[in-house]
Amino acid sequence: QVQLVESGGGLVQPGGSLRLSCAASGSIFSINVMGWYRQAPGKQRELVATISSGGSTNYADSVKGRFTISRDNAKNTVYLQMNSLKPEDTAFYYCNLKPLFKGDYWGQGTQVSVSS
């Protein structure tokens, strides 16, 4: 079984920064994609950023230039560095793991609130 444990959420003022972390444990297929999704009240869950085990990344247009996704394969951990945060970034953020052939795993999520 796979477990994802997240940390780093919280309350920050506009323009501030947060760094989210997600550590995966269990039987993890080495070729995979990890990513971050978010969901605000009344809205659909949306992709924020993903990174493959080979290091390829992609971002939602709304966060390009502000957020950076990275990973440490030795630790099975993915990070999301969030800079220049805006109120519209306020959402519940979920960590996700997709192995190459099958499976779709989610963390418990963490709240990110951006407010003055």
Secondary structure, 3 states (H helix, E strand, C coil): CCEEEEECCEEECCCCCEEEEEEEECCCCCCEEEEEEEECCCCCCEEEEEEECCCCEEECCCCCCCEEEEEECCCCEEEEEECCCCHHHCEEEEEEEEECCCCCEECCCEEEEECC
